[in-house]
Amino acid sequence: MHASVTNWLLNQGCSFESPSAFLESTAQRLIDAGIPLFRMTLTLSQLHPVFRAATCEWMRGEAATEIARRRDLMTSRVFSHSPIAQVMRTREPLRRRLVGPEAEFDFPVLEELRDKGLSDYYVAPLDMGPGLQGGIATYGTDHPGGFEPHHLRLLHAITPALALVGQVYSGRRSIEGLLNTYVGEEPARRILAGEVVQGVGHTVRALVWWCDLRGFTSLSETLARDEMLGLLNAYFSAAVESVTEAGGDVLKFMGDAVLAIFRCDKDDCDAATRALAAAHALVARLDTLNGERSGANDPEIRCGIALHLGQVMYGNIGAPERLDFTVIGPTVNLANRLAQLCRPLGEPIVLSEEAAGAAESRMRPLGKHTFKGITGACEVFAPAESILSPV
């Protein structure tokens, strides 16, 4: 019987859209093969700066769910004293009966599994090859007699094939997670959809959001390396949270600058309103952060944010084998120049005439300004309700 399950895993196991969908079908295959399965989980490691692994859980009569496992959780005391942690360390299978005279509860979670109705619990390590920390499959039954020897033999026999399929899903999640982390969610989606050729891109209308850290040069000369890294990480974290919460895409960090866009998928007003909300949110976050930093005698973090609306080329720029998925064009150039006005004007947020008009919010005119390399004078505005923090 294990041959048919193994063949199914090798021939069709990688065709599902998600690990959860794969787990549901695998559980049903095992039930059809005679395993009295009540619960099954699949934990797959992944490469990600925040998450160490993801666990899919299926229970009879319920849809499979997926939970991301943070790195700090995976090193917690609760996790370290669990069956999964032990199998990850030893790479040896583990079985615990949960009812009858042979019941053993040497891990706290086993009592919880018993209370859910499980009578027997089996954990198998999945060897997913170099570069990954491996995976874990767990099987639980509510059959009064637990798993029979031939049930365990089948589960053991399919483990290599399950590990191969797990490696595919783990690799997919790692690629998706790393691309999202390094280039942003929307560029990652486009890259994975096949936009990987130099010069391939689209012209889109977007609100360009440019943010510069104030006093970066002097800070980098006076702060120790670790202090400077801590300041930059705090600043970038606040910027990314502000942009993503408002529905924007952070495209890149350039030294001390953050480039983001808010695409005009609905209309100009929607994009400009969300971008302005993100700018206000960042200024407020930095004010709160600076209150905490002042108590530790750490230097304040101040920034200047510029918003400009227009057409941008959105796509692959660079050499054939070293590409950057970003935006370019006059709209981006002007947003960069506008950000340089924040300090001399004493404003944390400035907007071009196009962005200010689209935002449908009260504005204060800051006059016309000229910029090197840009033809004509540009009308510049600041929000009337701007948080007037020093920049």
N, C-alpha and C positions, 0 to 999 in steps of 0.2 A: 504493500500500500504506500510505503514511503516514496517509492519510485515515482508514482503519479503526482504526489505533492511536490517532490523535488523538480520534476519536469515542468510542472506549472510555474513554480517559482522562477526557474531559469528562463522559461519562454515568455511568460507574461508578467512576472513580478515587477519589472521596471516600467510598465506601461501606464501606471496610474498617475494622476495629477498630483497627489500628495501622499506622504507616508501614512496619514490617517486612512485614506481610501484603500491603500495597499493593505494596511493592518486588518481592516474589516473583511476584505476578501480572503486574506490568509486565514483568519479565524474561522470563517465559514468553510474553507477547504479542509481545515483540520477537523472540524465537526463532522463534515461529510466522510472523512476518513476514519471516523469512529472515536475520536478523542472527545471525552465529555467536558468540553471547554466551557468555562463560565466567565473567565477573565483572561485577557492577554495584554501585555504591554511591550513596547519596542522603544528602547532608549538608544539614540544615535548621537555620537559625538559630532561636533562641528567646529570649524575654525571661525571664531567671532570674538571681537574684543570684549563683549559683555556676556555672551551666553556660551556655556561650555558644552551643552547638549540639549536635545529636545526629546521629550517622552510622549509617545502616543499611547493612549489607553482605550481599550475596548472592553465592554461588559455585555453579556447576553441581553438582548432587547434594547440596547442603547447604541447611539451613534458614537463612533470613535472621536476622541478629543485629543488635542495636542497642547502640551505645556512646555514652554521654554525654560531651561534650567540655567539660572545665572551662575557665573563662576563663583561668587561668594557663597551661594547656597550649596554648591557642590563641595565646598571645603568646610561646611558647618559641622558641628558636633552631631546634630541629629542625623545628617546624611552619612557621616563617617561610620555611624553605628547602625547600618542597615544592611540587609542582604545584598542589595545591588552594589554597595560600596565594597563589600567583602569580595564579591565575584569579580569586580573590576580590579581589585588588588591581586587576587590569586589566579584569575583566569581559569578557575575550576567551577564546574556546575555545583549548584546547591539545591537541596531538596528539604522541605520541612512539612511533616504531617501536622495538621492543625486540629484534628479531632482524634479521639481514641487514646489508647494507652501509649502510643508512640508519639503523641503530640509534643512539640518542643517550641518554646517561645523565647529563644535566646536573643531575639531582636524585637524591640517595642512594636514595630509595624506589623508583626505577625498577628498580634491580638486584634489589630484593626482589620486585617484581612479575614480573620476568623469571624469577626462580628459582621462582616459583609456577606458571609455565607460560604466562604471557602473552606474546603476540607483538606486540601493538599496544594502545595505551592512548589513550583520548580523554576529555577533561575539558570539560564544558560548564557555563557559569554559568546560574543560574536567577534571573531578576528577579522577586522576589516582592512588589514594591510598597513604598510608604512605610511606615516604622515597623519594618521587618525588614531585616536586613543581607543578605538574599539566601540562595540555596542553591547547591549544587554537585551535579551528576550526573557520575559517571565510568563509563566502559564499557571493558571489557577483553575481548579475544578470544585464543584459543589457536590460531586458524586459521593455518596456515603462511604464508599470504599476507597476513595481517592484515586490516583492514577494507578493503573495496572502496569506491570513490567513492560508489556508490549507497547503501551502508550508512551512510556519514557524512551523506549528504543526508537520509536518513530520520531519523537521530538529531537532526540540526539542525532538521528540520521539526516534530518533536514537542515541541521544547524549550518553546515558549510554553504549551502545554497542560500539560506536566509541571510548569512553574513555578506555574501556577494551582492545580493539585492540591497541590503542595508548600506553597503558602501556606496552604491549609486545614489541613493536618496541623501545620504550624508554629504556626498560630494556636491550634489545639487544645492542643498541648503547652504553649504559653505560658500559656494560661488555666489549665490544670491545675497547672502549676508555680507560678504566682503565687498561686493560691488555696491550694495546699498550704503555701506559704511564709507567707502572711499570716493564714490562718485555721486551718491544720492539716489533716491528711489526711482525717480522718473528716468534719469540717464541709465540706471541699471536695467530698468524694464526695456528700454530701447536697445541697449547693447545685447541683452539676452534674446531679443526678438530678431537680431541679425544685423543691426546697424553698426558694423565693425570695420567699415572700409573708409579710408582716408577721403575726406571731402564730402561724405554722405551726410546730409543734414536737411533741415527744414527751415523755412522762414516763418516765424511765429510772432504774434504780438504779445508783448509781456511787459510787466512792470519790473524794471531792474532795480534791485535793492543792493546798495553798496555800503559797506560799513568799514571804517578805519579806526584803529586803536589810536588814541591820542598819546603823544609823548613816547612812542615806541622806541625811538632811537636812544633817548636819554635813559629810559628804563633798562634797555638791554645793556647799556654801558655801566650802570650802577648796581643792578641786581645780580646776585649769584645765579648760576645756571638753574638750579632747582627752583629757586624763587621765581625766575622768569618763566620757566615751564609751567609752574603752578598758576601764575597769573594768566598766561595765555590759555591754558586749559579752562580756567574759570570763565574767561571772556568768550572763548569759542563755544563753550557749553551753553552759556546764556544766549548767545546769538542763535545757535542751532535750535534750541528749544523754542525761542520766540518765533522763528521763521516757520518751523514745522508745525507748531500749534496753530498757526494762521493759514496753513495749507500751501506754503511756499516750498521751493526746492533749493537747498543749499548746494551750489555747484562746486565751489572750491574755496580753499584758504590760500591766500597769496601773501606770505609774510605775516603781516598783522591785519590784513584785509579779508573780508568775507564777501563773496559774490553769491547772490541768490536771485531767483526770479519767481514772480507770481504770474502764471500764464493767464491770459485773458480768455479762458475757455467759455465763460458766460458773457461777460462784457467788461469794458474798461473800468467801470465803477467798482465792480466786485473785486477785481485784482488790486486796484489802488487802495480800496478800503481795507482789505486784508493786509496789504503791505504796510500801510500806515499803522494799523493795529499792532503789527509785529515790531515796528520801530518804537512805538510807545512802550510795548511790553519789555523790550530790551533795555530801554532807559530806566524803567522801573526796577527791573531785575538788578541792574548794576547799582542802582541807589541802595537797594536792600543789601546787596553783597558788600558794598563799600562800608555800610554801617557795621557789618561783621568784621571787615578787614581793619577798620580803624581801631577796634579794640585790641587787635594783635599788632598794631603799628605797621601794618602792611600798606603799601602805596595804593591809592585809589585807582580804579579802572574806569576810564572815560573813553567815549567813542563819538564819532560823527557819522551820521547815517544820511545817505542821499537816495532819493527816489526819482526815477525818470521812466517815462512810458513811451514805447515805440516798437518798431520792428527790429527783430534780432535774428541772426543766423544761429540756429541751434543744432549742433551736431559734432562730428569728428574733425578735429583740427590737429595737425602735427605731421609726423613722418609715418610712412606705412606701417612700421613696426613699433611705433611709440606715439600713441594717440591720446588726446585729451578731449573728453566730451564736455563741451562748454558753449557759451554764447559769445558772439563777437558782433561788431558793427558800431555805427555812430551812436546808437542809444547807450551802449555799454560805455563808450568813451566819454560821453557827457556825464553819465552817472558817476564815473570816476573823478571827473573834474569838479562836479558839484560837491562831492564829499570833502574836497580840499577847502571848501568855503566855510565849513562848520566852525573851525577854530577862529578865523578872523572875524566871522559874524557873531560868534558867541552863541551858536545854536547847536543843539544836539541833533536836530532833524531839519533837513532842507529838502525842498521839492522843486522840480522843474514846473513850468507853467502847465505842461501836459499832464503831469502827475497830480498837481494841485487841483486842476479842473476836474479830473476824473474822480478824485476822492470824495467830492461833494461834502467837504468839511470846511469849517471856517478857517481862513488862512490870513496870515500877515504878510504883506509884500515886503521883500527885502531888496528891491531895486533890480536894475539890470546889470549883468556882469558879463565880461568877455573872458574867453579861455584860449590859451595857446592851441593852435591847430584846429579850432572850431570857428566856423564863419558866423559872423553876426553876434549880437548881444542876446543873452538869455535872461528872461525874467525869472527870478528866484523867489520862493515863498517858504514860510515856516508855519507849522500848525498854530492857530490862535491859542489852542489849549495845550501847547507843548509844555512838557515838564522842563522847566528852565534850570536844569542842572548845569553847572559849569562844565565846559568842554576843554 
